């Protein structure tokens, strides 16, 4: 069995945001980070039905829950979402992260 992350990226406010998604049999793991190298950050777990909790860190709680809810609904599985994004982004950052997540779930619709 081979595990491989699918990675997508988008530019926002002059910086590159990336998303890597790994689908397991019972869960989906999504990492959102800024720059070239993947980093673990604030982590949220969301179950189908929208039950959600923050596991690690205290930043980006709202966007972690929004992303987790989206991924959990589309995959029908538990979603673990990690965000490692620097402070100082405008409102476009949340929209960009959600657009990255949607790229992975278009075929799930």
Long-range contacts (C-beta under 8 A, 24 or more apart in sequence): 5-31, 5-38, 6-104, 8-100, 8-103, 8-104, 9-100, 10-96, 10-99, 10-100, 12-89, 12-92, 12-93, 12-96, 13-89, 13-90, 13-92, 13-93, 15-86, 17-85, 17-93, 17-96, 17-97, 17-100, 18-100, 19-97, 19-100, 19-101, 19-103, 19-104, 21-71, 21-104, 23-75, 23-77, 24-77, 26-77, 26-78, 27-77, 27-78, 27-79, 27-80, 28-71, 28-72, 28-75, 28-77, 28-78, 28-79, 28-80, 29-79, 29-80, 30-67, 30-71, 30-79, 30-80, 30-81, 30-82, 30-101, 30-104, 31-82, 31-84, 32-67, 32-81, 32-82, 32-83, 32-84, 32-85, 32-97, 32-100, 33-82, 33-83, 33-84, 33-85, 34-84, 34-85, 34-86, 39-84, 40-82, 40-84, 41-82, 41-83, 41-84, 41-85, 42-82, 42-83, 42-84, 43-80, 43-81, 43-82, 44-68, 44-80, 44-81, 44-82, 45-78, 45-79, 45-80, 45-81, 46-71, 46-72, 46-78, 46-79, 46-81, 47-72, 47-78, 48-72, 48-73, 48-76, 48-77, 48-78, 55-80, 56-82, 59-83, 59-87, 60-85, 63-93, 63-94, 63-97, 66-94, 66-98, 67-97, 67-98, 67-101, 70-98, 70-101, 70-102, 70-105, 71-101, 71-104, 71-105, 74-105, 74-108, 74-109, 75-105, 75-108
